[in-house]
Amino acid sequence: MASTSPGLFVRQVRQEMSKVSWPSRRETLISVAMVFVLSIILGTYFLVVDKILAAGVSLIFG
């Protein structure tokens, strides 16, 4: 395994970070909103499915 000096490592990290395409504030807010909305939708869906399955099990086993 090749050894890299700390200075070379920092230069390489800065070089790679300059290539990164960061999202805009608007894109970030839209992504956050989508995550919250989908989390609420999926949480509600699984709550309903769980209640239906629990009712079915209670009917079967009394």
N, C-alpha and C positions, 0 to 999 in steps of 0.2 A: 504494500500500500504506500503510495507516494505521500510524502509529508509536505504540507503547504504552510508557508509562513503566515502569521496573523495578518500582516500588511497586505499580502496578496489575496488572502481570503476576503478581507474587507473591500478591497477594490473589485473583486469578482462579484460580491454581493451587491455593491452599489451599481455595477454595470447591469446585473440582472434586474434589479429593482427599477432601473430606468426603462426597461422593456415592458413593465407591467402596465396593463390598461386598467385604470381604476374607474369604477362606475361613478356617475354623477350623483349629486344629492337626490335628484328626482328619481333616478333609477333605483337607488337604495330605498327610498321611501315607498316606491311602488312594490318592490320585492318584499319589504317588511309587511306592508298591508296585505299582500297576497298570502303570506305565511299565516298571518293572524286569521284571515277569513277562512282559508282552507282548514286551519286547525279547529276553528269553531264548527265548521260544517262536518268535518270528520268526527269530532268529538260528539256532536249531536247524533250523527248516524250510528256510531258505536253504542251510545247510550240507549237509543231506541232498539237496536238489535239485541243488546244485552237484556233489556226489559222483556222483549218478546221471548227470548230463549229462557229466561228465568220463569216466566209465566208458563211456558210449555213444560219445563221440568217440574214445576210445582203441580201441574195438572196430572202428569204421569206418576209422580211419586207421592202425591197427596200433600 
